[in-house]
Amino acid sequence: MSAVQTVGQVMADGVIDFDIGSLGRNFWALTIDGLTYGSIYALVAVGYTLVYGVLRLINFAHSEIFMLGMFGQYAVLMLLGFTPRGDAYDEGTVLTVVYLLLAMIGGMIVSGSAAVGLERVAYRPLRKRGAPSLVFLITAIGASFVIQEFVHFILPKLTNDKLGGVNAQQPIRLVVPSVQFSVFGADVTNVEIVIVVAAIVLAVATERFVTLTKFGRGIRAVAQDPVTATLMGVSRERVIMLTFLIGGLLAGAAAMLYTLRVPSGIIYSGGFILGIKAFSAAVLGGIGNLRGALLGGLLLGVMELYGQALFGTEWRDVVAFVVLILVLMIRPTGILGESLGRARA
């Protein structure tokens, strides 16, 4: 039986429920949801693309840096006196914004610190020993599992079972989604506006920082030619540390935005699938390209929601990776395909 016949048989048996009508009816609602998720993917993807641009390293532990950010912002809310409960808190607009900003800053501090610590403990000793790329890759995967298991088994003991463990944290909701306006009949909520606007602002600010500032020029110099950059007085180790810090800070911000959308997603394994999708977004847009990370994240978020409507919810993740494969077959360097070291000022 040919591949086409096999696919046809699968669809005929109802394993794949191809429903183009659902896509047409819900096109704008799916687009808005896709842009919301895609904005989160884009922020995390920037961390992948920065590290790859400077070190040519796929930091697969970055998904766990994002996960630590979720726990960090949750811990800050608990320290502020909030406890999990069924309904959302009503603190008023101003106080809610203040609490969310404090939680985001807490998540960014935790993620940023964890990213810098990961670089110093796991990757820097390997660089000093001149380890091959494969060793870095294996170390990244190993570090990912170590961080997961730390949150899974050790963190609950350190916090008297208030954080971590096998079950997701009970959500603390500060914002109730409310419709602000409609686009072609599709409702746009306050949560979706906050996520998309905040993610785009942070991603663009990072791109401007790398393009226009002295530290950004150092990052681009090391990405383009680390030996020459060192001879010109650029501290490669400082640039690498700054790169991990920026990626970690953005992952922490993305964690706060993600928990606004998925309050029950705070769990030790909560960063794995999202991290893989964010990495796919970075590759889709052009690995090592900051603008490509933003574009890839938004496109991946939209395409996976379209795929969910066409084929069913259970195929959502599959569609995202199939889209990635198809794009790379046509353009292996990604959509934009411009490296960080050659970014234009």
Contacts in CASP RR format, 6 or more apart in sequence:
PFRMAT RR
TARGET T0000
AUTHOR 0000-0000-0000
METHOD contacts of the structure
MODEL  1
MSAVQTVGQVMADGVIDFDIGSLGRNFWALTIDGLTYGSIYALVAVGYTL
VYGVLRLINFAHSEIFMLGMFGQYAVLMLLGFTPRGDAYDEGTVLTVVYL
LLAMIGGMIVSGSAAVGLERVAYRPLRKRGAPSLVFLITAIGASFVIQEF
VHFILPKLTNDKLGGVNAQQPIRLVVPSVQFSVFGADVTNVEIVIVVAAI
VLAVATERFVTLTKFGRGIRAVAQDPVTATLMGVSRERVIMLTFLIGGLL
AGAAAMLYTLRVPSGIIYSGGFILGIKAFSAAVLGGIGNLRGALLGGLLL
GVMELYGQALFGTEWRDVVAFVVLILVLMIRPTGILGESLGRARA
1 9 0 8 1.000
10 16 0 8 1.000
11 18 0 8 1.000
16 311 0 8 1.000
16 312 0 8 1.000
16 315 0 8 1.000
17 311 0 8 1.000
17 312 0 8 1.000
18 310 0 8 1.000
18 311 0 8 1.000
19 309 0 8 1.000
19 310 0 8 1.000
19 311 0 8 1.000
19 312 0 8 1.000
20 310 0 8 1.000
22 309 0 8 1.000
22 310 0 8 1.000
23 30 0 8 1.000
23 306 0 8 1.000
23 307 0 8 1.000
23 309 0 8 1.000
23 310 0 8 1.000
24 309 0 8 1.000
26 186 0 8 1.000
26 309 0 8 1.000
28 183 0 8 1.000
28 184 0 8 1.000
28 185 0 8 1.000
28 186 0 8 1.000
29 185 0 8 1.000
29 186 0 8 1.000
29 187 0 8 1.000
30 302 0 8 1.000
30 305 0 8 1.000
30 306 0 8 1.000
30 308 0 8 1.000
30 309 0 8 1.000
31 186 0 8 1.000
31 302 0 8 1.000
31 305 0 8 1.000
32 183 0 8 1.000
32 186 0 8 1.000
32 188 0 8 1.000
32 192 0 8 1.000
33 192 0 8 1.000
33 305 0 8 1.000
34 298 0 8 1.000
34 301 0 8 1.000
34 302 0 8 1.000
34 304 0 8 1.000
34 305 0 8 1.000
35 192 0 8 1.000
35 196 0 8 1.000
35 298 0 8 1.000
35 301 0 8 1.000
35 302 0 8 1.000
36 191 0 8 1.000
36 192 0 8 1.000
36 195 0 8 1.000
36 196 0 8 1.000
36 261 0 8 1.000
37 261 0 8 1.000
37 301 0 8 1.000
37 304 0 8 1.000
37 305 0 8 1.000
38 199 0 8 1.000
38 281 0 8 1.000
38 297 0 8 1.000
38 298 0 8 1.000
38 300 0 8 1.000
38 301 0 8 1.000
38 302 0 8 1.000
39 195 0 8 1.000
39 196 0 8 1.000
39 198 0 8 1.000
39 199 0 8 1.000
39 200 0 8 1.000
39 257 0 8 1.000
39 297 0 8 1.000
39 298 0 8 1.000
40 195 0 8 1.000
40 199 0 8 1.000
40 254 0 8 1.000
40 257 0 8 1.000
40 258 0 8 1.000
40 261 0 8 1.000
40 274 0 8 1.000
41 274 0 8 1.000
41 277 0 8 1.000
41 278 0 8 1.000
41 281 0 8 1.000
41 296 0 8 1.000
41 297 0 8 1.000
41 298 0 8 1.000
41 300 0 8 1.000
41 301 0 8 1.000
42 199 0 8 1.000
42 200 0 8 1.000
42 203 0 8 1.000
42 278 0 8 1.000
42 281 0 8 1.000
42 293 0 8 1.000
42 294 0 8 1.000
42 295 0 8 1.000
42 296 0 8 1.000
42 297 0 8 1.000
42 298 0 8 1.000
43 199 0 8 1.000
43 202 0 8 1.000
43 203 0 8 1.000
43 250 0 8 1.000
43 251 0 8 1.000
43 253 0 8 1.000
43 254 0 8 1.000
43 257 0 8 1.000
43 278 0 8 1.000
44 62 0 8 1.000
44 63 0 8 1.000
44 66 0 8 1.000
44 250 0 8 1.000
44 251 0 8 1.000
44 254 0 8 1.000
44 274 0 8 1.000
44 275 0 8 1.000
44 278 0 8 1.000
44 281 0 8 1.000
45 278 0 8 1.000
45 279 0 8 1.000
45 281 0 8 1.000
45 282 0 8 1.000
45 293 0 8 1.000
45 294 0 8 1.000
45 296 0 8 1.000
45 297 0 8 1.000
46 203 0 8 1.000
46 206 0 8 1.000
46 246 0 8 1.000
46 247 0 8 1.000
46 250 0 8 1.000
46 282 0 8 1.000
46 290 0 8 1.000
46 293 0 8 1.000
46 294 0 8 1.000
47 59 0 8 1.000
47 62 0 8 1.000
47 246 0 8 1.000
47 247 0 8 1.000
47 248 0 8 1.000
47 250 0 8 1.000
47 251 0 8 1.000
47 282 0 8 1.000
47 293 0 8 1.000
48 58 0 8 1.000
48 59 0 8 1.000
48 62 0 8 1.000
48 278 0 8 1.000
48 279 0 8 1.000
48 282 0 8 1.000
48 287 0 8 1.000
48 293 0 8 1.000
49 282 0 8 1.000
49 286 0 8 1.000
49 287 0 8 1.000
49 288 0 8 1.000
49 289 0 8 1.000
49 290 0 8 1.000
49 292 0 8 1.000
49 293 0 8 1.000
49 340 0 8 1.000
50 210 0 8 1.000
50 219 0 8 1.000
50 243 0 8 1.000
50 246 0 8 1.000
50 247 0 8 1.000
50 288 0 8 1.000
50 290 0 8 1.000
50 340 0 8 1.000
51 57 0 8 1.000
51 58 0 8 1.000
51 59 0 8 1.000
51 62 0 8 1.000
51 243 0 8 1.000
51 244 0 8 1.000
51 247 0 8 1.000
52 58 0 8 1.000
52 59 0 8 1.000
52 282 0 8 1.000
52 287 0 8 1.000
52 288 0 8 1.000
52 340 0 8 1.000
53 223 0 8 1.000
53 287 0 8 1.000
53 288 0 8 1.000
53 339 0 8 1.000
53 340 0 8 1.000
53 341 0 8 1.000
54 219 0 8 1.000
54 222 0 8 1.000
54 223 0 8 1.000
54 239 0 8 1.000
54 240 0 8 1.000
54 243 0 8 1.000
54 340 0 8 1.000
55 123 0 8 1.000
55 136 0 8 1.000
55 240 0 8 1.000
55 243 0 8 1.000
56 133 0 8 1.000
57 123 0 8 1.000
57 133 0 8 1.000
57 136 0 8 1.000
57 137 0 8 1.000
57 140 0 8 1.000
58 137 0 8 1.000
58 140 0 8 1.000
58 279 0 8 1.000
59 118 0 8 1.000
59 140 0 8 1.000
60 137 0 8 1.000
60 140 0 8 1.000
60 141 0 8 1.000
60 144 0 8 1.000
60 279 0 8 1.000
61 118 0 8 1.000
61 122 0 8 1.000
61 140 0 8 1.000
61 141 0 8 1.000
61 142 0 8 1.000
61 143 0 8 1.000
61 144 0 8 1.000
61 147 0 8 1.000
62 115 0 8 1.000
62 247 0 8 1.000
62 248 0 8 1.000
62 251 0 8 1.000
62 275 0 8 1.000
62 278 0 8 1.000
62 279 0 8 1.000
63 144 0 8 1.000
63 271 0 8 1.000
63 272 0 8 1.000
63 274 0 8 1.000
63 275 0 8 1.000
63 276 0 8 1.000
63 278 0 8 1.000
63 279 0 8 1.000
64 143 0 8 1.000
64 144 0 8 1.000
64 147 0 8 1.000
64 148 0 8 1.000
64 271 0 8 1.000
65 111 0 8 1.000
65 112 0 8 1.000
65 114 0 8 1.000
65 115 0 8 1.000
65 118 0 8 1.000
65 147 0 8 1.000
65 247 0 8 1.000
65 248 0 8 1.000
65 251 0 8 1.000
65 252 0 8 1.000
66 111 0 8 1.000
66 251 0 8 1.000
66 252 0 8 1.000
66 254 0 8 1.000
66 255 0 8 1.000
66 258 0 8 1.000
66 271 0 8 1.000
66 274 0 8 1.000
66 275 0 8 1.000
66 278 0 8 1.000
67 147 0 8 1.000
67 148 0 8 1.000
67 151 0 8 1.000
67 255 0 8 1.000
67 268 0 8 1.000
67 269 0 8 1.000
67 270 0 8 1.000
67 271 0 8 1.000
67 272 0 8 1.000
68 107 0 8 1.000
68 110 0 8 1.000
68 111 0 8 1.000
68 114 0 8 1.000
68 147 0 8 1.000
68 151 0 8 1.000
68 255 0 8 1.000
69 106 0 8 1.000
69 107 0 8 1.000
69 108 0 8 1.000
69 110 0 8 1.000
69 111 0 8 1.000
69 114 0 8 1.000
69 251 0 8 1.000
69 252 0 8 1.000
69 255 0 8 1.000
69 256 0 8 1.000
70 107 0 8 1.000
70 252 0 8 1.000
70 255 0 8 1.000
70 258 0 8 1.000
70 259 0 8 1.000
70 265 0 8 1.000
70 266 0 8 1.000
70 270 0 8 1.000
70 271 0 8 1.000
71 110 0 8 1.000
71 151 0 8 1.000
71 155 0 8 1.000
71 163 0 8 1.000
71 164 0 8 1.000
71 169 0 8 1.000
71 266 0 8 1.000
72 106 0 8 1.000
72 107 0 8 1.000
72 109 0 8 1.000
72 110 0 8 1.000
72 111 0 8 1.000
72 255 0 8 1.000
73 103 0 8 1.000
73 104 0 8 1.000
73 106 0 8 1.000
73 107 0 8 1.000
73 110 0 8 1.000
73 252 0 8 1.000
73 255 0 8 1.000
73 256 0 8 1.000
73 259 0 8 1.000
74 103 0 8 1.000
74 163 0 8 1.000
74 169 0 8 1.000
74 172 0 8 1.000
74 259 0 8 1.000
74 266 0 8 1.000
75 106 0 8 1.000
75 110 0 8 1.000
75 163 0 8 1.000
76 102 0 8 1.000
76 103 0 8 1.000
76 105 0 8 1.000
76 106 0 8 1.000
76 107 0 8 1.000
77 99 0 8 1.000
77 103 0 8 1.000
77 172 0 8 1.000
77 174 0 8 1.000
78 162 0 8 1.000
78 172 0 8 1.000
80 99 0 8 1.000
80 102 0 8 1.000
80 103 0 8 1.000
82 89 0 8 1.000
82 99 0 8 1.000
82 172 0 8 1.000
82 174 0 8 1.000
83 172 0 8 1.000
84 169 0 8 1.000
84 170 0 8 1.000
84 171 0 8 1.000
84 172 0 8 1.000
85 172 0 8 1.000
86 171 0 8 1.000
86 173 0 8 1.000
87 173 0 8 1.000
88 173 0 8 1.000
88 174 0 8 1.000
88 175 0 8 1.000
88 176 0 8 1.000
89 96 0 8 1.000
89 172 0 8 1.000
89 173 0 8 1.000
89 174 0 8 1.000
90 176 0 8 1.000
91 99 0 8 1.000
91 174 0 8 1.000
96 174 0 8 1.000
96 175 0 8 1.000
99 174 0 8 1.000
100 174 0 8 1.000
100 175 0 8 1.000
100 256 0 8 1.000
100 260 0 8 1.000
103 256 0 8 1.000
104 252 0 8 1.000
104 253 0 8 1.000
104 256 0 8 1.000
107 252 0 8 1.000
107 253 0 8 1.000
107 255 0 8 1.000
107 256 0 8 1.000
108 248 0 8 1.000
108 249 0 8 1.000
108 252 0 8 1.000
108 253 0 8 1.000
108 256 0 8 1.000
110 252 0 8 1.000
111 247 0 8 1.000
111 248 0 8 1.000
111 249 0 8 1.000
111 251 0 8 1.000
111 252 0 8 1.000
111 255 0 8 1.000
112 244 0 8 1.000
112 245 0 8 1.000
112 247 0 8 1.000
112 248 0 8 1.000
112 249 0 8 1.000
112 251 0 8 1.000
112 252 0 8 1.000
114 147 0 8 1.000
114 248 0 8 1.000
115 244 0 8 1.000
115 245 0 8 1.000
115 247 0 8 1.000
115 248 0 8 1.000
115 251 0 8 1.000
116 241 0 8 1.000
116 244 0 8 1.000
116 245 0 8 1.000
117 244 0 8 1.000
118 143 0 8 1.000
118 244 0 8 1.000
119 240 0 8 1.000
119 241 0 8 1.000
119 244 0 8 1.000
120 241 0 8 1.000
122 139 0 8 1.000
122 140 0 8 1.000
122 143 0 8 1.000
123 136 0 8 1.000
123 139 0 8 1.000
124 237 0 8 1.000
124 240 0 8 1.000
126 135 0 8 1.000
126 136 0 8 1.000
126 139 0 8 1.000
148 268 0 8 1.000
148 269 0 8 1.000
148 272 0 8 1.000
149 268 0 8 1.000
151 163 0 8 1.000
151 164 0 8 1.000
151 165 0 8 1.000
151 268 0 8 1.000
152 164 0 8 1.000
152 165 0 8 1.000
152 166 0 8 1.000
152 268 0 8 1.000
152 269 0 8 1.000
153 165 0 8 1.000
155 163 0 8 1.000
155 164 0 8 1.000
155 165 0 8 1.000
156 162 0 8 1.000
156 163 0 8 1.000
156 164 0 8 1.000
156 165 0 8 1.000
163 169 0 8 1.000
164 267 0 8 1.000
164 268 0 8 1.000
165 268 0 8 1.000
166 268 0 8 1.000
167 267 0 8 1.000
168 264 0 8 1.000
168 265 0 8 1.000
168 266 0 8 1.000
168 267 0 8 1.000
169 264 0 8 1.000
169 265 0 8 1.000
169 266 0 8 1.000
169 267 0 8 1.000
170 264 0 8 1.000
171 259 0 8 1.000
171 263 0 8 1.000
171 264 0 8 1.000
171 265 0 8 1.000
171 266 0 8 1.000
172 263 0 8 1.000
173 263 0 8 1.000
175 190 0 8 1.000
175 191 0 8 1.000
175 194 0 8 1.000
175 260 0 8 1.000
177 189 0 8 1.000
177 190 0 8 1.000
177 191 0 8 1.000
177 192 0 8 1.000
178 189 0 8 1.000
178 190 0 8 1.000
179 187 0 8 1.000
179 188 0 8 1.000
179 189 0 8 1.000
180 188 0 8 1.000
180 189 0 8 1.000
180 190 0 8 1.000
180 193 0 8 1.000
181 188 0 8 1.000
182 188 0 8 1.000
191 260 0 8 1.000
191 261 0 8 1.000
194 257 0 8 1.000
194 260 0 8 1.000
195 257 0 8 1.000
195 260 0 8 1.000
195 261 0 8 1.000
198 253 0 8 1.000
198 257 0 8 1.000
199 253 0 8 1.000
199 254 0 8 1.000
199 257 0 8 1.000
200 294 0 8 1.000
202 250 0 8 1.000
202 253 0 8 1.000
203 250 0 8 1.000
203 290 0 8 1.000
203 293 0 8 1.000
203 294 0 8 1.000
204 294 0 8 1.000
206 246 0 8 1.000
206 250 0 8 1.000
206 290 0 8 1.000
207 290 0 8 1.000
207 291 0 8 1.000
207 294 0 8 1.000
209 215 0 8 1.000
209 216 0 8 1.000
209 246 0 8 1.000
210 216 0 8 1.000
210 219 0 8 1.000
210 220 0 8 1.000
210 290 0 8 1.000
210 340 0 8 1.000
210 343 0 8 1.000
211 220 0 8 1.000
211 343 0 8 1.000
211 344 0 8 1.000
211 345 0 8 1.000
212 345 0 8 1.000
215 239 0 8 1.000
215 242 0 8 1.000
218 229 0 8 1.000
218 234 0 8 1.000
218 239 0 8 1.000
219 239 0 8 1.000
219 242 0 8 1.000
219 243 0 8 1.000
219 340 0 8 1.000
220 340 0 8 1.000
220 341 0 8 1.000
220 343 0 8 1.000
221 228 0 8 1.000
221 229 0 8 1.000
221 232 0 8 1.000
221 234 0 8 1.000
221 239 0 8 1.000
221 341 0 8 1.000
222 229 0 8 1.000
222 234 0 8 1.000
222 236 0 8 1.000
222 239 0 8 1.000
222 240 0 8 1.000
223 288 0 8 1.000
223 339 0 8 1.000
223 340 0 8 1.000
223 341 0 8 1.000
224 339 0 8 1.000
224 341 0 8 1.000
224 342 0 8 1.000
226 236 0 8 1.000
229 236 0 8 1.000
229 239 0 8 1.000
230 236 0 8 1.000
258 265 0 8 1.000
258 274 0 8 1.000
259 265 0 8 1.000
259 266 0 8 1.000
273 317 0 8 1.000
277 300 0 8 1.000
277 301 0 8 1.000
277 304 0 8 1.000
277 317 0 8 1.000
277 320 0 8 1.000
278 297 0 8 1.000
280 300 0 8 1.000
280 320 0 8 1.000
280 321 0 8 1.000
280 324 0 8 1.000
281 293 0 8 1.000
281 296 0 8 1.000
281 297 0 8 1.000
281 299 0 8 1.000
281 300 0 8 1.000
281 301 0 8 1.000
282 288 0 8 1.000
282 292 0 8 1.000
282 293 0 8 1.000
282 296 0 8 1.000
283 324 0 8 1.000
283 328 0 8 1.000
283 334 0 8 1.000
284 292 0 8 1.000
284 296 0 8 1.000
284 297 0 8 1.000
284 299 0 8 1.000
284 300 0 8 1.000
284 323 0 8 1.000
284 324 0 8 1.000
284 327 0 8 1.000
284 328 0 8 1.000
284 334 0 8 1.000
284 335 0 8 1.000
285 292 0 8 1.000
285 293 0 8 1.000
285 295 0 8 1.000
285 296 0 8 1.000
285 297 0 8 1.000
285 299 0 8 1.000
285 334 0 8 1.000
285 335 0 8 1.000
285 336 0 8 1.000
285 337 0 8 1.000
286 292 0 8 1.000
286 293 0 8 1.000
286 296 0 8 1.000
286 333 0 8 1.000
286 334 0 8 1.000
286 335 0 8 1.000
286 336 0 8 1.000
286 337 0 8 1.000
286 338 0 8 1.000
287 334 0 8 1.000
287 337 0 8 1.000
288 339 0 8 1.000
288 340 0 8 1.000
289 336 0 8 1.000
289 337 0 8 1.000
289 338 0 8 1.000
289 339 0 8 1.000
289 340 0 8 1.000
289 343 0 8 1.000
290 340 0 8 1.000
290 343 0 8 1.000
291 336 0 8 1.000
291 338 0 8 1.000
292 334 0 8 1.000
292 335 0 8 1.000
292 336 0 8 1.000
292 337 0 8 1.000
295 335 0 8 1.000
295 336 0 8 1.000
296 335 0 8 1.000
299 323 0 8 1.000
299 335 0 8 1.000
300 320 0 8 1.000
300 323 0 8 1.000
300 324 0 8 1.000
301 320 0 8 1.000
303 319 0 8 1.000
303 320 0 8 1.000
303 323 0 8 1.000
304 316 0 8 1.000
304 317 0 8 1.000
304 319 0 8 1.000
304 320 0 8 1.000
304 323 0 8 1.000
305 316 0 8 1.000
306 319 0 8 1.000
307 315 0 8 1.000
307 316 0 8 1.000
307 319 0 8 1.000
308 315 0 8 1.000
308 316 0 8 1.000
308 319 0 8 1.000
310 319 0 8 1.000
311 318 0 8 1.000
311 319 0 8 1.000
327 334 0 8 1.000
327 335 0 8 1.000
328 334 0 8 1.000
331 337 0 8 1.000
END
